[in-house]
Amino acid sequence: MIIAVSGKGGTGKTFVSSVLVTQLRKTFPDASILAVDADPDANLAFALGLEMSRSIGDVREQLLAEKDKLAPSVTKREWLDGKIFEITIEGPNCDLLIMGRPEGRGCYCSVNHLLRNIIDSAKDSYDHVVIDAEAGLEHLSRTTTRDVDKLVVVTDQSLNSLKTAYSIRKMSNDLELNVGKLFVVGNKIRDGQADLFLSKAQEMGLDIDAIVPFDDHVTELDLEGRPVASLKEESPAYMAVTKLGSSIFS
């Protein structure tokens, strides 16, 4: 199963991704799981309580510097596979790959191409893959998140994030990305504002599959510099995402 988590920046994609990874660990203890931080503003390692490592972007830069030094018996693909193995972070019941930032002044194309190939290969190496996608819509046009079983679109109470969620849903259909099922999640919804949020979403023709309440426990966790993995299971936000996860995994 490949799950991609998308949405506007700041809506809580990484929080949702990390809780889904944690729940996958518990639900399928014998399964192999790969978490992919495809957002250049990499935070998934911290959320999962893992140490940052070299990124796919670093490997790409190293290849550019050393491509003329490769042994004749080693293909570029073999070299890349070896380096990707080296930078894969091994955590408890979960591996992690970090996309990293682009080379030069902002071209993500080659790094995304590498990432796409890696995700395609991961289908044969892991039982489950969770992708914390780049914020916004670009990952869709670059087809980084094509051929996913479940696409989770995270929005908050802002109108702009709802518009982004609507656009992501529309583009996933228009671009024929072969998404198995799409879930839209309202995150950080404050007490007493769920009805207004749902009404605004309905006006836009956007069905909301889950509401994750604003949770002071999550805010405190962030301020204290502790990973999401240490969040107590009775946290309202944690419980809401795990309930969503039960639907996603079924």
Secondary structure, DSSP 8 states (H G I E B T S, - for coil): -EEEEEESTTS-HHHHHHHHHHHHHHH-TTS-EEEEE-SSS--HHHHTT------HHHHHHHHHHHGGGS-TTS-HHHHHHHHHHHH-EEETTEEEEE----BTTTB-HHHHHHHHHHHHHHHHH-SEEEEE--SSSHHHHTTTT-S-SEEEEEE-SSHHHHHHHHHHHHHHHHTT---SEEEEEEEEE-TT-HHHHHHHHHHTT----EEEE--HHHHHHHHTT--GGGS-TT-HHHHHHHHHHHHHH-
